[in-house]
Amino acid sequence: MNLHTPYPYWLLKNGFLCEYPSLRHPLQVDYLVMGGGITGALTAWYLAQAGVGVAVVDRRHIGMGSTCASTALLQYEIDVPMHKLAKFVGEKNAARSYRLCIDAIDKLEQICEKMPLPTGFERKPSVYCASRKADLEDIDLEYAIRQKHDIQVERWDKNDVARAFPHFQSPGALYSPHDGAQVDAYSLTHALLQDALRCGAQVFDKTEITDIQHEKTQVVLRTNHGHSIRAKRLVIASGYESQEYLEQKVTRLHSTYALVSEPIDKTKIWHRDALIWETARPYLYLRTTPDRRVLVGGRDEPFYSPGKRDKLLAKKTALLAQDFDKRFPTLAPLQVDFNWAGTFAETADGLPFIGSVRERPHTVFALGFGGNGIVFSQIAGEIIRDGAVGRKNPDAHIFSFARAGATPQGD
Ligand SMILES: Cc1cc2nc3c(=O)[nH]c(=O)nc-3n(C[C@H](O)[C@H](O)[C@H](O)COP(=O)(O)OP(=O)(O)OC[C@H]3O[C@@H](n4cnc5c(N)ncnc54)[C@H](O)[C@@H]3O)c2cc1C
């Protein structure tokens, strides 16, 4: 699958951070993690920290799947607002999902503090803007349910928005002062794997899994180099390419676009350099980078076709820059430095899939889809670690394949 155009910003900025060998011999291991993106890296890190024998393999170079294309906003706010998620999975599970995302960002912060490489982690507030007056009803419903479940959020009216963002045309917003963050997902992936290596994990890239056999007590895999891997457990963390290992259709693929500006000579580019997104679907979103650039993303298209996707890149970049200029006229015209397009998968209810399916014994999937993919990867890492050490994770059922609302509507 073609996951992104060749030059996402993070890849150019960081280059090859660390080197890993390809697997050139047979391997026997307790846990084999298939996929060396942020999900596989967090899972392997948790397993290695718990003393579990783990190896990671990736068909590409490490982090060069969707992870290096990620704009890497860390939000507790799931693409599906809590009051809507409640209709899919019940209010209790919806509220718990939001709480788990808040906790996951706290945990990611703690992990990033310990990492052997820079991770770009920075705490940020998050602003969720009503795109139109008609969306205020949704904003109010969302505010009420988040307050009910003790989430710290402020309801801004249009004057509050104008005070923070003088040229914004938003009639209202939800402002979360503490619970957002941003990161460099590519660098964090390498950092996690370097740390996992120190705890005894093994990491191989340029190694594709070409065959998977589920035996009575183990999983036997074959690589493109002709070697076998015998694992007591397989973790499928192969991102948007995972659907081929599942009978149940769980995702819809989209094309998405992002740009990064030239550095802007200001200590604060806008109000607390908050993460900004909106109620419209597809939504526009903005963040800053530690080197004072602006990142703008969105303008999604509802198809998977790399050729069609990439042909639209120049046009979508111009539209994203216009979107920015309209909202921040004092910073216009935005000087675009980098742009890229990527494939993006979402689920019907906005939640990830973490768990097992009957047809694949001794296997667990870690699929952090949607705009909160990285936060979900953190949750997946913990759930899988708990399974490995024989601890029951009380929240695992929320993300299972069997949950209500798991299948895309209309399929
Ligand atoms: C443009 C864009 C913007 C995004 N913005 C955000 C955001 O702001 N916040 C957020 O949280 N998330 C965001 N996401 C989503 C987030 O980036 C993803 O959820 C995350 O990167 C997925 O990581 P992963 O490790 O699951 O997948 P990947 O990074 O794709 O890693 C999976 C790996 O599995 C490997 N693999 C697949 N099949 C095989 C095989 N057979 N054998 C061996 N290896 C295999 C692939 O080579 C790949 O490297 C964004 C995504 C995109 C594309």
The ligand as a Tripos MOL2 file, in Angstrom:
@<TRIPOS>MOLECULE
LIG
   53    58     1     0     0
SMALL
NO_CHARGES

@<TRIPOS>ATOM
      1 C1         -1.1690   12.8870    7.4850 C.3       1 LIG1
      2 C2         -1.5130   12.1860    8.7710 C.ar      1 LIG1
      3 C3         -1.7670   12.9430    9.8890 C.ar      1 LIG1
      4 C4         -2.0450   12.3280   11.1030 C.ar      1 LIG1
      5 N1         -2.2090   13.0910   12.2120 N.ar      1 LIG1
      6 C5         -2.3570   12.5130   13.4220 C.ar      1 LIG1
      7 C6         -2.3950   13.3040   14.5900 C.ar      1 LIG1
      8 O1         -2.3330   14.5250   14.5320 O.2       1 LIG1
      9 N2         -2.4860   12.6540   15.7790 N.ar      1 LIG1
     10 C7         -2.5580   11.3010   15.8730 C.ar      1 LIG1
     11 O2         -2.6330   10.7650   16.9810 O.2       1 LIG1
     12 N3         -2.5340   10.5300   14.7700 N.ar      1 LIG1
     13 C8         -2.4320   11.1060   13.5590 C.ar      1 LIG1
     14 N4         -2.3790   10.3370   12.4360 N.ar      1 LIG1
     15 C9         -2.5350    8.9080   12.5980 C.3       1 LIG1
     16 C10        -1.2450    8.2990   13.0890 C.3       1 LIG1
     17 O3         -0.1830    8.8240   12.3630 O.3       1 LIG1
     18 C11        -1.3320    6.8080   12.9340 C.3       1 LIG1
     19 O4         -2.3750    6.3270   13.7550 O.3       1 LIG1
     20 C12        -0.0500    6.1230   13.3460 C.3       1 LIG1
     21 O5          1.0650    6.6670   12.7180 O.3       1 LIG1
     22 C13        -0.1750    4.6670   13.0090 C.3       1 LIG1
     23 O6          0.9820    4.0500   13.4740 O.3       1 LIG1
     24 P1          1.1690    2.5100   13.2610 P.3       1 LIG1
     25 O7          2.4210    2.1360   13.9010 O.co2     1 LIG1
     26 O8         -0.0740    1.8110   13.6850 O.co2     1 LIG1
     27 O9          1.2280    2.3740   11.6770 O.3       1 LIG1
     28 P2          2.4930    2.6130   10.7290 P.3       1 LIG1
     29 O10         3.2890    3.7670   11.1280 O.co2     1 LIG1
     30 O11         1.9920    2.5750    9.3180 O.co2     1 LIG1
     31 O12         3.3720    1.3300   11.0230 O.3       1 LIG1
     32 C14         2.9530    0.0540   10.6000 C.3       1 LIG1
     33 C15         4.1540   -0.6210   10.0230 C.3       1 LIG1
     34 O13         3.8160   -1.9690    9.7060 O.3       1 LIG1
     35 C16         4.6290   -2.3520    8.6460 C.3       1 LIG1
     36 N5          4.0590   -3.5240    7.9780 N.ar      1 LIG1
     37 C17         2.8570   -3.6220    7.3580 C.ar      1 LIG1
     38 N6          2.6980   -4.8730    6.8680 N.ar      1 LIG1
     39 C18         3.8200   -5.5510    7.1590 C.ar      1 LIG1
     40 C19         4.2700   -6.8830    6.8780 C.ar      1 LIG1
     41 N7          3.5270   -7.7560    6.1930 N.pl3     1 LIG1
     42 N8          5.4870   -7.2370    7.3250 N.ar      1 LIG1
     43 C20         6.2700   -6.3660    8.0110 C.ar      1 LIG1
     44 N9          5.8990   -5.1040    8.2840 N.ar      1 LIG1
     45 C21         4.7020   -4.7080    7.8710 C.ar      1 LIG1
     46 C22         4.6690   -1.1230    7.7310 C.3       1 LIG1
     47 O14         5.8030   -1.1160    6.9120 O.3       1 LIG1
     48 C23         4.6460    0.0170    8.7230 C.3       1 LIG1
     49 O15         5.8960    0.6310    8.9430 O.3       1 LIG1
     50 C24        -2.1030   10.9170   11.1940 C.ar      1 LIG1
     51 C25        -1.8610   10.1550   10.0580 C.ar      1 LIG1
     52 C26        -1.5620   10.7740    8.8570 C.ar      1 LIG1
     53 C27        -1.2530    9.9350    7.6620 C.3       1 LIG1
@<TRIPOS>BOND
     1     1     2 1
     2     2     3 ar
     3     2    52 ar
     4     3     4 ar
     5     4     5 ar
     6     4    50 ar
     7     5     6 ar
     8     6     7 ar
     9     6    13 1
    10     7     8 2
    11     7     9 ar
    12     9    10 ar
    13    10    11 2
    14    10    12 ar
    15    12    13 ar
    16    13    14 ar
    17    14    15 1
    18    14    50 ar
    19    15    16 1
    20    16    17 1
    21    16    18 1
    22    18    19 1
    23    18    20 1
    24    20    21 1
    25    20    22 1
    26    22    23 1
    27    23    24 1
    28    24    25 2
    29    24    26 1
    30    24    27 1
    31    27    28 1
    32    28    29 2
    33    28    30 1
    34    28    31 1
    35    31    32 1
    36    32    33 1
    37    33    34 1
    38    33    48 1
    39    34    35 1
    40    35    36 1
    41    35    46 1
    42    36    37 ar
    43    36    45 ar
    44    37    38 ar
    45    38    39 ar
    46    39    40 ar
    47    39    45 ar
    48    40    41 1
    49    40    42 ar
    50    42    43 ar
    51    43    44 ar
    52    44    45 ar
    53    46    47 1
    54    46    48 1
    55    48    49 1
    56    50    51 ar
    57    51    52 ar
    58    52    53 1
@<TRIPOS>SUBSTRUCTURE
     1 LIG1         1 GROUP 0 **** ****
